[in-house]
Amino acid sequence: MIRTLHSELDDELPADHPAAIDTRRDLRRLNSLMGHAGILARSLRKIFPQQPPSRIVEIGAGDGEILLRVARRLAGTWHDVDVTFIDLQNLLSDRTKADFAALSWGVRSITGDVFQWLNETAGEKTDVIIGNLILHHFNDAQLRNLFAAAAEKAS
């Protein structure tokens, strides 16, 4: 099967546009229906059975809601986790930052292209890089580059 890429409407809309807001609401519903927070939480517990990672990077993070749901599931035993959100738009609200802080998770948001960020931070390490509903945006060559760079950056 040949993959073809098409830009999505919300990629080109301002964050406060009603259609972009509706799309993010639909993505939250989709994540809930598919159980993504539970899947991610179980996967992270399996990868880090003894102690939590100190640093998580989420690419294509959107508003940070999916990782917040994961953090809530892990909060009983996972503290002092630093999260970096990478997205083309800064959609991380003060409320979401406060919700993470209440769980003893630190957050920062970087607005920009994931490939640029990977190049600019090539020497920096992280424990894990996650992406939810983002990989379909990239062609095959970009995916190879993304996975190669992620493998260098994340243990």
C-alpha positions as CSV (number, residue, x, y, z in Angstrom):
1,M,0.0,0.0,0.0
2,I,1.3,3.4,-0.9
3,R,0.9,6.0,1.8
4,T,-0.1,9.5,0.8
5,L,0.1,12.5,3.1
6,H,-2.4,15.3,3.3
7,S,-2.3,18.3,5.5
8,E,-5.0,18.5,8.1
9,L,-7.2,21.5,8.5
10,D,-6.2,22.1,12.2
11,D,-2.5,22.2,11.2
12,E,-3.2,25.4,9.4
13,L,-5.7,27.0,11.7
14,P,-5.0,29.3,14.6
15,A,-5.3,27.6,18.0
16,D,-8.3,29.6,19.0
17,H,-10.3,28.9,15.8
18,P,-13.6,27.1,16.5
19,A,-12.7,24.3,14.1
20,A,-9.3,23.7,15.7
21,I,-10.9,23.7,19.2
22,D,-13.5,21.2,17.9
23,T,-10.8,19.0,16.4
24,R,-8.9,18.9,19.8
25,R,-12.1,18.0,21.5
26,D,-12.6,15.2,19.0
27,L,-9.0,14.0,19.6
28,R,-9.6,13.8,23.3
29,R,-12.7,11.7,22.7
30,L,-10.8,9.5,20.3
31,N,-8.1,9.0,22.9
32,S,-10.7,8.1,25.5
33,L,-12.5,5.7,23.3
34,M,-9.2,3.9,22.2
35,G,-7.9,3.8,25.8
36,H,-4.6,5.6,24.9
37,A,-3.9,6.9,28.4
38,G,-4.2,3.4,29.8
39,I,-2.1,1.9,27.1
40,L,0.6,4.5,27.6
41,A,0.6,4.2,31.4
42,R,0.9,0.4,31.2
43,S,3.7,0.7,28.6
44,L,5.6,3.2,30.7
45,R,5.3,1.1,33.9
46,K,6.6,-1.9,32.0
47,I,9.6,0.0,30.6
48,F,10.4,1.6,33.9
49,P,9.4,-1.0,36.5
50,Q,11.7,0.1,39.3
51,Q,11.6,3.9,39.2
52,P,10.0,6.5,37.0
53,P,11.9,8.2,34.2
54,S,13.3,11.6,35.1
55,R,12.5,13.1,31.7
56,I,9.7,12.4,29.1
57,V,9.4,14.2,25.8
58,E,6.1,14.2,23.9
59,I,6.2,15.1,20.2
60,G,3.1,16.5,18.6
61,A,1.8,17.1,22.2
62,G,-1.1,19.3,21.3
63,D,-2.7,20.6,24.5
64,G,-0.9,18.0,26.7
65,E,-4.1,16.4,27.8
66,I,-3.2,12.8,26.9
67,L,0.0,12.9,28.9
68,L,-1.8,14.6,31.8
69,R,-4.2,11.6,31.8
70,V,-1.2,9.3,31.9
71,A,0.4,11.3,34.7
72,R,-2.8,11.0,36.8
73,R,-2.6,7.2,36.4
74,L,1.0,7.1,37.5
75,A,1.0,9.9,40.1
76,G,0.8,7.5,43.1
77,T,4.3,6.3,42.5
78,W,5.8,8.6,40.0
79,H,7.0,12.0,41.2
80,D,9.5,14.6,39.9
81,V,9.1,13.7,36.3
82,D,10.1,16.5,33.9
83,V,8.0,16.7,30.7
84,T,8.9,18.6,27.5
85,F,6.1,19.1,25.1
86,I,7.0,19.7,21.4
87,D,4.4,21.0,19.0
88,L,4.0,23.4,16.2
89,Q,1.7,25.5,18.4
90,N,1.9,26.2,22.1
91,L,-1.5,24.8,23.3
92,L,-0.4,24.1,26.8
93,S,-2.8,26.1,29.1
94,D,-1.9,27.4,32.6
95,R,-4.5,25.1,34.0
96,T,-2.8,22.0,32.5
97,K,0.6,23.2,33.8
98,A,-1.0,23.6,37.2
99,D,-2.5,20.1,37.0
100,F,0.9,18.7,36.3
101,A,2.5,20.7,39.1
102,A,-0.1,19.3,41.5
103,L,1.2,15.8,40.6
104,S,4.8,16.9,41.1
105,W,5.5,16.8,37.4
106,G,7.4,19.7,35.8
107,V,6.4,20.8,32.3
108,R,7.7,23.0,29.6
109,S,6.5,23.6,26.1
110,I,8.6,24.1,23.1
111,T,6.9,25.6,20.0
112,G,8.5,24.3,16.8
113,D,9.2,21.6,14.4
114,V,10.2,18.2,16.0
115,F,13.0,17.7,13.5
116,Q,14.5,21.2,14.2
117,W,14.2,20.4,18.0
118,L,15.9,17.0,17.5
119,N,18.8,18.7,15.6
120,E,19.2,21.5,18.0
121,T,19.2,19.2,21.1
122,A,21.2,16.3,19.5
123,G,23.5,16.1,22.5
124,E,20.8,16.1,25.1
125,K,19.4,12.8,26.4
126,T,15.9,11.9,27.6
127,D,14.5,8.7,29.1
128,V,11.6,8.3,26.7
129,I,10.0,10.0,23.7
130,I,6.3,9.5,23.1
131,G,4.0,10.5,20.3
132,N,0.3,10.0,20.1
133,L,-1.6,10.4,16.9
134,I,1.3,12.2,15.2
135,L,3.3,9.7,13.1
136,H,0.8,9.8,10.2
137,H,1.9,13.3,9.5
138,F,5.3,12.1,8.3
139,N,6.4,10.4,5.1
140,D,8.6,7.3,5.1
141,A,11.9,9.1,4.9
142,Q,10.8,11.5,7.7
143,L,9.8,8.5,9.8
144,R,13.2,6.9,9.4
145,N,14.9,10.1,10.3
146,L,12.6,10.6,13.3
147,F,13.1,7.1,14.7
148,A,16.9,7.3,14.1
149,A,17.2,10.6,15.9
150,A,14.9,9.4,18.7
151,A,17.0,6.3,19.2
152,E,20.0,8.5,19.7
153,K,18.3,10.8,22.1
154,A,16.3,8.4,24.3
155,S,17.5,5.4,26.3
